[in-house]
Amino acid sequence: MSAVCRTCGAPLSNDEIGLYKKLVSRRAEDFLCIRCLAETFSCDEALLREKIKQFKESGCMLFV
């Protein structure tokens, strides 16, 4: 079974799971989709997508 957002139930991508682990907790076992995470942090989804790109480019192993 694939992971889903704990708030809205949307299916999660590996990038969304990696972002949640990077920004919130590496030990997390449930996650938020990018939309719900943006609402939680009061920021734009575009900012979070840019952070994913930066983490990938820096070689972060959560975004392989």
C-alpha positions in Angstrom: 0.0 0.0 0.0 1.4 3.4 -0.9 1.6 6.3 1.5 -1.2 8.9 1.7 -1.4 12.3 3.2 -2.6 12.1 6.8 -4.8 15.2 6.4 -6.5 14.9 3.0 -5.7 11.3 1.9 -4.0 12.3 -1.3 -1.4 9.7 -2.6 2.2 10.9 -1.8 5.2 11.0 -4.1 8.6 10.0 -2.9 9.6 13.7 -3.1 6.7 14.6 -0.8 7.8 12.0 1.8 11.4 13.1 1.5 10.5 16.8 2.0 8.4 16.0 5.0 11.3 14.0 6.5 13.8 16.7 5.7 11.7 19.6 7.1 9.7 17.9 10.0 11.2 14.6 11.2 13.3 11.9 9.7 11.5 9.5 12.0 8.1 10.3 10.7 5.8 7.4 9.8 2.9 9.5 8.5 3.2 12.5 6.2 1.6 15.5 4.6 1.2 16.1 0.9 2.9 19.3 -0.5 -0.4 21.2 -0.4 -1.1 20.4 3.3 2.5 21.0 4.2 2.4 24.4 2.5 -0.7 25.2 4.5 1.0 24.0 7.8 4.0 26.2 7.1 1.9 29.1 5.7 3.9 29.2 2.5 3.4 28.6 -1.3 3.6 25.2 -2.8 6.1 26.7 -5.3 8.5 27.4 -2.5 8.4 23.8 -1.3 8.9 22.5 -4.9 11.9 24.8 -5.2 13.3 23.3 -1.9 12.8 19.8 -3.3 14.9 20.9 -6.3 17.6 22.4 -4.1 17.8 19.3 -1.9 18.1 17.0 -5.0 20.8 19.2 -6.5 22.7 19.2 -3.2 22.7 15.3 -3.2 20.4 14.8 -0.2 19.8 11.1 0.1 16.1 11.6 0.9 15.5 12.6 -2.7 17.1 9.8 -4.7 
